[in-house]
Amino acid sequence: MGSGGELGLGSGATYPDLRERTVLVTGGGGGIGAEIVRHFARQGSRVGFLDIDTQNSERLVAELSAEGASVRFATADLSDIEATRAAIGAIREALGPISILVNNAAHDERHRLEEVTPEYWDSRMAVNLKHQFFCAQAVAGDMRALGGGTIINMGSISWMIGQGGMAGYTAAKSAIVGLTRSLARDLGPDNIRANCIAPGWIMTDRQIELWLDEEGEREIMQRQCLKRKLVPADVARVVLFFASAEASACTNQTYIVDGGWV
């Protein structure tokens, strides 16, 4: 990693308008989601997050609470829409009306074409796409009452680069672009913005443990314009920008954070 990349990882902007705003992050217990939670908490936002991983989520709450942050966690299997609605209600009750939603949760499980059943396909849609719509539906009323808000849907470059070996995941992630554009059009009159952020290969613990090897490192250095590994903070900083008033005219867009791979 070059010195410019190292310096960039240690810096960050402050957005005063994010203070005291209530943020909901799905899949906030680990990986990119946890870094998004940290970044909002350190802006002074009230942050609620949903995750199925209780242990790591409680550890994150303890870490940020020790820093004086206002953070709440609710357990939810996001493929269960009624349970997800209840968890969002618990966050709302604890922290107030939600004005920022980050639909981050996903699962990039690999699968062979020949082995996919209708039930498995439906499960990939449920864990990667369906909850994004229903979370947006659940918080839209809050945002209208507040006079506006912002929805950030996490996509992926996997479908853009034609990645194979996980058709359910890439299909769901491509559909998020269409979902985002529909939400932006429907909610724009209420001053609610909707954008999609499409990360590249981000070095979360899961990615490092399961997929990164010498061949993968060579591919990163060959395909990215930036010759360094990307980390969750690279994505979190972009999320903050699109959530803030600095991006008040930005909606209906997909922004790629991939070091120049696409």
Secondary structure, DSSP 8 states (H G I E B T S, - for coil): --HHHHHHHT-----GGGTT-EEEEETTTSHHHHHHHHHHHTTT-EEEEEES-HHHHHHHHHHHHHTT-EEEEEE--TT-HHHHHHHHHHHHHHH-S--EEEE---------GGG--HHHHHHHHIIIIIHHHHHHHHHHHHHHHHT-EEEEEE--STTTTT--S-HHHHHHHHHHHHHHHHHHHHHGGGTEEEEEEEE-SB--HHHHHHT--HHHHHHHHHH-SS-S-B-HHHHHHHHHHHHSGGGTT--SEEEEESTT--
